[in-house]
Amino acid sequence: MDTMKQGTGPSAYQEPTAVQMTYEQFLQENPGVGILKIQASRAQQTIPISGVRILVAQNFSDLRVLFFDGQTDENGMIASIRLPAPPLAESLNSKDPKPGAVYQVYATHPGFAPQHYEIEIFDGITAILPVTPQLTGEV
């Protein structure tokens, strides 16, 4: 899925704009479950990076929700982060396509610059997010 982008700006921890709905409204609009898979690596995805801390969060009009907090395994992977998501069929409507649920993903690891990504999730779909940390001196 090519719906991810790396955050820009002076800090990977800049606060994203809040979703213009409450958390309860978000859950009502996203009754399904989509899967996020993380693959952390260097050297054009040939060297996995274990121990990358991944946070998946979103700001809503009434609160900030942390959906996941964990680390990549020895293969640089987190295989299955389950997230609320809307039906994929709604995004395929050519007259009025609906976006997926967008999540903020933060990646940190000692010695690497922190990174921020956004990813769109749909019900029944596994989205793969390649995380490619840069050494602090490379940024």
Secondary structure in CASP SS format (residue, H / E / C, confidence):
PFRMAT SS
TARGET T0000
AUTHOR 0000-0000-0000
METHOD secondary structure of the structure
MODEL  1
M C 1.00
D C 1.00
T C 1.00
M C 1.00
K E 1.00
Q E 1.00
G C 1.00
T C 1.00
G C 1.00
P C 1.00
S C 1.00
A C 1.00
Y C 1.00
Q C 1.00
E C 1.00
P C 1.00
T C 1.00
A C 1.00
V E 1.00
Q C 1.00
M C 1.00
T C 1.00
Y H 1.00
E H 1.00
Q H 1.00
F H 1.00
L H 1.00
Q H 1.00
E H 1.00
N C 1.00
P C 1.00
G E 1.00
V E 1.00
G E 1.00
I E 1.00
L E 1.00
K E 1.00
I E 1.00
Q E 1.00
A E 1.00
S E 1.00
R E 1.00
A C 1.00
Q C 1.00
Q C 1.00
T C 1.00
I E 1.00
P E 1.00
I C 1.00
S C 1.00
G C 1.00
V C 1.00
R E 1.00
I E 1.00
L E 1.00
V E 1.00
A E 1.00
Q E 1.00
N E 1.00
F E 1.00
S C 1.00
D C 1.00
L C 1.00
R E 1.00
V E 1.00
L E 1.00
F E 1.00
F E 1.00
D E 1.00
G E 1.00
Q E 1.00
T C 1.00
D C 1.00
E C 1.00
N C 1.00
G C 1.00
M E 1.00
I E 1.00
A E 1.00
S E 1.00
I E 1.00
R E 1.00
L E 1.00
P E 1.00
A E 1.00
P C 1.00
P C 1.00
L H 1.00
A H 1.00
E H 1.00
S H 1.00
L H 1.00
N C 1.00
S C 1.00
K C 1.00
D C 1.00
P C 1.00
K C 1.00
P C 1.00
G C 1.00
A E 1.00
V E 1.00
Y E 1.00
Q E 1.00
V E 1.00
Y E 1.00
A E 1.00
T E 1.00
H C 1.00
P C 1.00
G C 1.00
F E 1.00
A C 1.00
P C 1.00
Q E 1.00
H E 1.00
Y E 1.00
E E 1.00
I E 1.00
E E 1.00
I E 1.00
F C 1.00
D C 1.00
G C 1.00
I C 1.00
T E 1.00
A E 1.00
I E 1.00
L E 1.00
P E 1.00
V E 1.00
T C 1.00
P C 1.00
Q C 1.00
L E 1.00
T H 1.00
G H 1.00
E H 1.00
V C 1.00
END
